[in-house]
Amino acid sequence: MPNMKKNYLPEIEVIRSWSLMACDFISNKIPDLRDMMLDAINIYEKFPMNGKRSELQGLKEGMREIKGIAKGLSLVDYDYLNALLLEKFGIGLEDNNKEIIKHILKRNKIINETEYRIIYEWVYENDMDIEQVKQFDKLLFDYTESLDRH
């Protein structure tokens, strides 16, 4: 059977287009970030489109950064951009963090910096009972301890 690698190009194209739209919107709404957003647009326009998994992962990381930057928009602008992105791409500004967190909790381990950031932000942005906070704090602590050992 031939080695058939998955082509990620369709998903790459969607995330690239999503990112371009979001950066353009943010650049027009937050003047202090205009130059940074225009630089990001330039990068996204030149981004390699070979359908590789590594390209997809890079774009997803950029997407997470854009979502964080979008939190600096006014509530009205944030909601408007979210609606635009959802309508055009089916992907809004709200991460699917609940699903990611479920996987982390099931595994009982944070395995990378992205997961660490998701848990960290979740703890500080959501109201939880003390037991949930302790569980998340342990995951965060264990991850930082594993980095110290390497």
N, C-alpha and C positions, 0 to 999 in steps of 0.2 A: 504494500500500500504506500503510495507516495506521501511524502511529508507535506501536509497542507497547513500552512500557517494562516492564521486568521488575519484578514485585512481589516484594519481599524479605520480606514479612510472615511467611510460614511459618518462615523461618530466624530472623527477628527474635524471634518468639515462643519458639522453642527456646532461643536464647541468653539471652533475658531470664529465662525460667524456670530455666535452668541457673544463671545468676548469682544469682538469688534463693535457690535452694537452697544454693549454695556459701556465700554470705554468711551465711545463717542458721546453717549448720553452724559456720563459723569463729567467728561471734559467740558461740557457746556453748562453744567450746573454748579460745579465747584471750581471757581477760578484758580484757587491755589494749587489745584492738582492738574490743571490743564496741560502743562508741559509733560508731566509724568504720564498722563493718559495718552497724549499724542505720541510719546516714545513707545508706549505699549502697543498702540495701534500700528505703528511702523514695524514693530517686532512681529505682531500677529499677521500682518500682510506679507511678510517675508518668511513666515514659518514654513519649514519643510513639510510637504504633504506626500509622504511615501507610504502611509498606511501602517506604520510601525507602532507597536505597543508603547514603546518609550516616548514617542511623539504624543500619543494619547495621554499618557501619564503626566507629561510636562504641561499639556494644555489644561488638564484637570486641576493641577496645582495652581496654575495661573487663574483659573476660574474661581477657585477658593479665595485667592487674594482679592480678586475683583469683588466678590461677594462681601468680603470684609470692608473694602473701601467704600462700597455702596451704603454701608451703615452710616456713613457721614452725610448722606443726603438728607434733605428734609423728609419728614414722614410722607408728605404728599408726593414728592418726587420719587421716593423709594417705592411707594405703592404703585405709582404710574409705571416706572421702569420694570418692576416685577410683573405687572400685568402685560406689558409689551413683550417681555421675554417669554412669559408663559404662553401667550397667544401665538407667537411666531415659532418658538422652538420646543415648547412643552417643558421647558426648564426655567424655573424662576430663580429668585435670589435666595430663597430659603433652602438650605442644605438638607439633604436627606440624612441628617445627623442621627435621627432616632434609630434608623436601621443600622447605621455604622456602630452606634453605641450598643445596640442589642448584640451585635457580633462580638464587640470587645468584651462585654460582660459575660457572654457565653464562653468565650475563650479565657476570660479572667486574666487578660494580659494586653498591654499596649505594645505594639510591635514597631511603630515608627513615629517620627516627629509629627506627621499629619494627624494621626490618631491621638497623640498627646495633646495637640492644640485643640482638637475637637472636644476631648474630655475636659480640658482646662476651661475652655470657653463655656461649655455646658454647665459646669459647676458654678461658675460665677454669673451666669445669665439666667439661671432658673432657680426657683424656690424648691427646696428638697428637705426631706426630714433628715435628722442627724445621721441615721444609719446609711442613707444613700450617700451623703457627703463623705462619711468615713470610707465607704466602699470605693468611691471615686478617688479620694485622697490616697488610698493605698495603691491603687493602680498607677497614679501619677508618681508616687514615691518609688514604687518598684521599678518603673521605667527609668527614672533618673538614676537610680542606684545601678541598674544594668549598664547605663552609659558610663558611669564612673569606673566600672570594672574593666571596661575595654580600653 
